[in-house]
Amino acid sequence: MSRKIVGPFNRVEGDLEVQLDIKDNRVQDAWVVSPLYRGFEQILHGKDPNDALVYTPRICGICSVSQSVATARALADAQGISMSPNGSIATNLILGNENVADHLTHFYLFFMPDFARNVYSGKSWFDLIQRRFKAVSGSATKEILPPRAEFLHLMGLLAGKWPHSLAIQPGGTTRSIAIQEKIRIQSILQNFRRFLEQTLFADNLEAIIDLKSQQELDNWLDTQNQKTNPGDFAHFLNLAHDLNLCELGRASDIFMSYGAYEKDDSHLFLRGVWDKQLVEFNPDTISEDISHSWMDHQNQAAHPYKGVTIPLADKSNAYTWCKAPRLDNQVVEVGALARQMVNGHPLIRDLVQQSGGNVRNRVIARLMEIAQVTIAMQNWIGEIKIKEPYCEHGKMPDEAQGFGLVEAARGSLGHWIRVKKGRILNYQIVAPTTWNFSPRDINGVRGALEQALLNAPVMEGEKNPVAVQHIVRSFDPCMVCTVH
């Protein structure tokens, strides 16, 4: 048995280390370490509740909108108000803009470059993948950055700026748009869709969304492989088949979604939990365990309303700053795969039924979501009613509590606030990577990534096992969001 420390990881937002026990070229055990502590939850203590709208987006520079939306919903819950119709649509457009851009960036710039490494030089697809996806110099980088930049212009039109916009409020948004801006947003979305259909999928978005089974996906891939220029989705599927990525990185296979893109008391992607079947999600059953975290002043797992975030760097038996969130004492996986499982997409359900949650299926779900949300955004902008209100107004009581749940690109994000004498008494955040990269709990049960790393192959002489990196990146970690 040998011990290996992998990290820090490049192309990951924030700091991450993974400790591995390796025997017979397989991972026997894993400990996921979040080595960066930041203290946002203590910064917020004693502040005016509305100050959270300024502080929390600065937790992260790539998913700041998600933090804004979660804060706004927590404050709205405490105030007892709802977003105006225009405000709700605009918020979904802003959030969708960030999430889709994150998915696209992850696929092209974070995930695929690992397959251009020399360790795969003997593969039949290597030359193509290296030309296309090699970090910095690959042709894909030059192709995707201009349409991505144009797509993010939508953020300026609806939110003023990105990241760290202040436009999202408990009752909606502060930025209204004129008819000319609405037309421009429609043009931006159409241009982005054209890029997706020409470059990523080499097919129309509806055809991707309509795929219903593994067999239909295989048939679609056969058709793509007969084209002179198949899309990048097909390139991924070909190498995923060759490397058996469907056998790599399986975790608990319990999936959770808070529900994504709320509008008219419903969600584009449903709220719920998938545990061999769809069951109701109950936020009261969320708890955070700190038994293996460098944290103090909490003797047992606690709901976020009652949780504390007090650092204790020399705590024995601890190995990470990350807490261990659990849903009814269970380890759950969050993210695009979880959203699609809960929402019941037939292709994703079929893939998971056959091979569980794994590297391949996580990426497919993420790309599927790009197509779905882009189409939804085209519909939402058409529903904006020019000159109607974008924001409702409320007043925070001197004593109140509330929570806000949102689906960030990487999964379920929750904010919980308690207010006393007009000031924040407690503010707790549970981020998607906190769920996926959690340590063991008091019962010794590993978190989702720790489970997914078990039995991963390690090639002779590898310093940074490429299979381990594929598994880690398949969750699209955002480490700066993990510990506050």
Buried (B, 14 or more C-beta within 10 A) or exposed (E): EEEBEBBEBEBBBBBBBBBBBBEEEBBBBBBBBBBBBBEBBBBBEEBBBEBBBBBBBBBBEBBBBBBBBBBBBBBBBBBEBBBBBBBBBBBBBBBBBBBBBBBBBBBBBBBBBBBBBEBBEEBEBBEBBBEBBBBEEBEBBEBBEEBBEBBBBBBEBBBBEBBBBBBBBBBBBBBBBEEEBBEBBBEBBEEBBEBBBBBBBBBEBEEBBEBEBBEBBEEBBEEBEEEEEBBBBBBBBBBBEEBEBBBBBBBBBBBBBBBBBBBEEEBBBBBBBBBEEBEEBEBEEBBBBBBBBBBBEBEEBBBBBBBBBEBEEEBEEBBBBBBBBBBBEEBBBBBBBBBBBBBEBEBBBBBBEEBBBBBBBBBBBBBBBBBBBBBBBBEBBEEBEEEEBBBBEBEBEEEBBBBBBBBBBBBBBBBBBBBEEEBBBBBBBBBBBBBBBBBBBBEEBBBBBBBBBBEBBBEEEBEBBBBBBBBBBBBBBBBBBBBB
